[in-house]
Amino acid sequence: MERFEEAAKSLKKSMKGIGTDESRMIKEIVNHTNSERQSIKEIYLTMYGKTLEESIKSEISGNFLEGVLALLEPVDKYEAKCLRKSLKAINTNGKILIQTICPKEAFEIENLKMIYNTIYERNLEKDIEAECKGYFGRILRSLVSCGR
């Protein structure tokens, strides 16, 4: 726990004063696992009364900001967001669907479907059915229905 407090302090220090110490920020974020980053976020909120994401958004921008925020997102939530973004696109991004769904075990897909439903109040299976046609849609629907 003390290690996470030190990481939170270091992140705060990276954003203190004029400019941002991007190197320090990167070091603190990538040197921890996703679950550790979730603990750091909680500690940061407790210590400073502001979410880590809010602090970071006021300091950096562009692709760097998007990458940092993605690293701070719980993995399942991030994947659900990627699936939704892909399914909403004019041309559904099949690569994202494949990379997100295909490597998962049945229990992981069930968890992903639950999170997707929680965030968007939508059914992932039905969204895939509506957006993915042909054999590609069939294989995705089969995987998402956990028919392995």
C-alpha positions as CSV (number, residue, x, y, z in Angstrom):
1,M,0.0,0.0,0.0
2,E,2.8,2.4,0.8
3,R,4.3,1.7,-2.6
4,F,1.0,2.9,-4.2
5,E,1.0,6.0,-2.0
6,E,4.5,6.8,-3.3
7,A,3.3,6.3,-6.9
8,A,0.3,8.7,-6.3
9,K,2.7,11.3,-4.8
10,S,5.1,10.9,-7.7
11,L,2.2,11.3,-10.2
12,K,1.1,14.4,-8.4
13,K,4.6,15.7,-8.5
14,S,4.8,15.1,-12.2
15,M,2.0,17.5,-12.7
16,K,3.1,20.2,-10.2
17,G,4.3,23.6,-11.3
18,I,4.8,24.8,-14.9
19,G,4.7,22.0,-17.4
20,T,4.4,18.3,-16.9
21,D,7.1,15.8,-16.3
22,E,5.9,13.3,-18.9
23,S,8.8,10.9,-18.2
24,R,7.9,10.6,-14.6
25,M,4.2,10.1,-15.4
26,I,5.0,7.4,-17.9
27,K,7.3,5.7,-15.5
28,E,4.7,5.6,-12.7
29,I,1.9,4.4,-15.0
30,V,3.7,1.7,-16.9
31,N,5.6,0.3,-14.0
32,H,2.4,-1.0,-12.4
33,T,-0.1,-3.6,-13.5
34,N,-3.7,-2.6,-14.3
35,S,-5.0,-3.7,-10.9
36,E,-2.2,-1.8,-9.2
37,R,-3.1,1.3,-11.2
38,Q,-6.7,1.0,-9.9
39,S,-5.4,1.0,-6.4
40,I,-3.2,4.1,-7.1
41,K,-6.2,5.9,-8.5
42,E,-8.2,5.2,-5.3
43,I,-5.3,6.4,-3.2
44,Y,-4.8,9.5,-5.3
45,L,-8.5,10.4,-4.9
46,T,-8.3,9.9,-1.2
47,M,-5.0,11.9,-0.9
48,Y,-5.9,14.8,-3.2
49,G,-9.7,14.9,-3.4
50,K,-9.6,14.8,-7.2
51,T,-9.5,11.8,-9.6
52,L,-6.2,11.1,-11.2
53,E,-7.9,11.3,-14.6
54,E,-9.1,14.8,-13.8
55,S,-5.7,15.9,-12.9
56,I,-4.1,14.4,-15.9
57,K,-6.7,15.8,-18.3
58,S,-5.7,19.3,-17.1
59,E,-2.0,18.6,-17.9
60,I,-1.7,16.7,-21.2
61,S,-3.6,16.3,-24.4
62,G,-3.9,14.5,-27.7
63,N,-2.8,10.9,-28.3
64,F,-0.7,11.0,-25.2
65,L,-3.7,11.8,-23.1
66,E,-5.8,9.1,-24.8
67,G,-3.0,6.5,-24.2
68,V,-2.6,7.4,-20.5
69,L,-6.4,7.4,-19.9
70,A,-6.6,4.0,-21.6
71,L,-3.9,2.6,-19.3
72,L,-5.9,3.9,-16.3
73,E,-9.1,2.2,-17.3
74,P,-9.9,-1.2,-15.9
75,V,-9.2,-3.7,-18.7
76,D,-12.7,-5.1,-19.1
77,K,-14.3,-1.6,-19.1
78,Y,-11.7,-0.5,-21.7
79,E,-12.5,-3.5,-23.9
80,A,-16.2,-2.9,-23.7
81,K,-15.7,0.7,-24.8
82,C,-13.6,-0.5,-27.7
83,L,-16.2,-3.0,-28.8
84,R,-18.9,-0.3,-28.6
85,K,-16.9,2.2,-30.6
86,S,-16.1,-0.4,-33.2
87,L,-19.7,-1.5,-33.5
88,K,-20.9,2.1,-33.8
89,A,-18.5,3.0,-36.6
90,I,-19.8,3.4,-40.1
91,N,-17.7,0.5,-41.2
92,T,-17.5,-1.9,-38.2
93,N,-13.9,-2.4,-37.3
94,G,-13.5,-6.2,-37.5
95,K,-9.9,-6.2,-36.2
96,I,-10.9,-4.8,-32.9
97,L,-13.8,-7.3,-32.6
98,I,-11.4,-10.2,-33.4
99,Q,-8.6,-9.0,-31.1
100,T,-11.0,-8.4,-28.2
101,I,-13.3,-11.4,-28.5
102,C,-11.4,-14.3,-30.0
103,P,-8.7,-14.9,-27.4
104,K,-11.1,-14.9,-24.5
105,E,-12.4,-17.9,-22.5
106,A,-16.1,-18.3,-22.1
107,F,-16.2,-16.8,-18.5
108,E,-14.2,-13.8,-19.8
109,I,-16.8,-13.2,-22.5
110,E,-19.6,-13.4,-20.0
111,N,-17.9,-10.8,-17.9
112,L,-17.3,-8.6,-20.9
113,K,-21.0,-8.9,-21.9
114,M,-22.1,-7.9,-18.4
115,I,-19.8,-4.9,-18.3
116,Y,-20.9,-3.9,-21.8
117,N,-24.5,-4.1,-20.7
118,T,-23.8,-2.1,-17.5
119,I,-22.1,0.7,-19.3
120,Y,-24.3,1.0,-22.4
121,E,-27.6,-0.8,-21.3
122,R,-27.3,-2.8,-24.5
123,N,-26.9,-6.4,-25.3
124,L,-23.5,-7.2,-26.9
125,E,-24.9,-10.2,-28.8
126,K,-27.7,-8.2,-30.3
127,D,-25.4,-5.4,-31.3
128,I,-23.0,-7.8,-33.0
129,E,-26.0,-9.5,-34.7
130,A,-27.2,-6.1,-36.0
131,E,-23.8,-4.9,-37.2
132,C,-21.8,-8.0,-38.3
133,K,-23.2,-10.0,-41.2
134,G,-22.3,-13.1,-43.1
135,Y,-19.8,-15.7,-41.8
136,F,-17.9,-13.2,-39.9
137,G,-21.0,-12.2,-37.9
138,R,-21.9,-15.9,-37.4
139,I,-18.5,-16.7,-35.9
140,L,-18.6,-13.7,-33.6
141,R,-22.1,-14.4,-32.5
142,S,-21.1,-18.0,-31.8
143,L,-18.2,-16.9,-29.7
144,V,-20.2,-14.3,-27.8
145,S,-22.9,-16.7,-27.0
146,C,-20.2,-18.8,-25.4
147,G,-20.8,-21.7,-27.7
148,R,-17.3,-23.2,-27.3
